[in-house]
Amino acid sequence: MNAPLTPRKLRVATASLSGCFGCHMSFLDIDERLLELAALVDFDRSPITDIKHCSQRCDVALVEGGVCNAENVHVLRELRANSKMVVALGACAVNGGLPAQRNHLDVGQCLQQVYRTPDGSTAIPNDPELPLLLDKVYPINEIVRVDYFLPGCPPSGDTIWKFMTDLLTGRTPRIEHPLLKFD
C-alpha cells in the first residue's frame, strides 16, 4: 500500500521596493494564521527570513512598493527570473502609489532643493553605494511581467490570506468585494 502523497510546499519570496512596508505589515496581520501558513509554505528571499537573494526557484514572489531606483529594478528583475509567479502587492506596486506623487516633479530640481545647505549651495550625495534614481516611479508591471495584482493601501491581511489559500488549494485566486479595495 502506498503512503498518501503530501502536497509540495509552495516556495514564497517577498520584497519591498520603494514604499512604506505596509504590505508586509498586512501580511503579518494574518495573525495566528501565520503558523498555519508556515506549515504550508517555505519562505525564501524575504525580510521575514533575512535571505537577500532567492536560494532556489520560487513559486510565488509577493512584491510591494514602486520602482524608483536602479536597485529596485535589479531586485525586481532578479525576483521575476527566479519566480514562477509575481504578485503586485498593494497600491505602490500596482500603480506607483504615494511614491509616484513625485512623477510630476523634476528629480534634479527636487534634489537641488532637498540638499540645499544653509549657505545656499547644494550638497547632493554622490556615493557609488547609493542607487541611481529613475526619472519617475514606475508600477512593477512596467518593468516585469506581473501575474496577479492585489490593490489596496495596503491590502488587508484577510485579502492576502484569501489569495494565498486560493493558491495553496490549487484554485485560481479571486478576490471579490468586500476584500477588494483600491484605497
Secondary structure, DSSP 8 states (H G I E B T S, - for coil): ---------EEEEEEE-BS-SHHHHHHHTTTTHHHHHHHHEEE-SBTTTTB-S-SS-EEEEEEESBEEEHHHHHHHHHHHHTEEEEEEESHHHHH-TGGGGGGGS-HHHHHHHHTB-TTS-B-----TTS--EEEEEE-GGGTS--SEEE-SSS--HHHHHHHHHHHHTT------TTT----
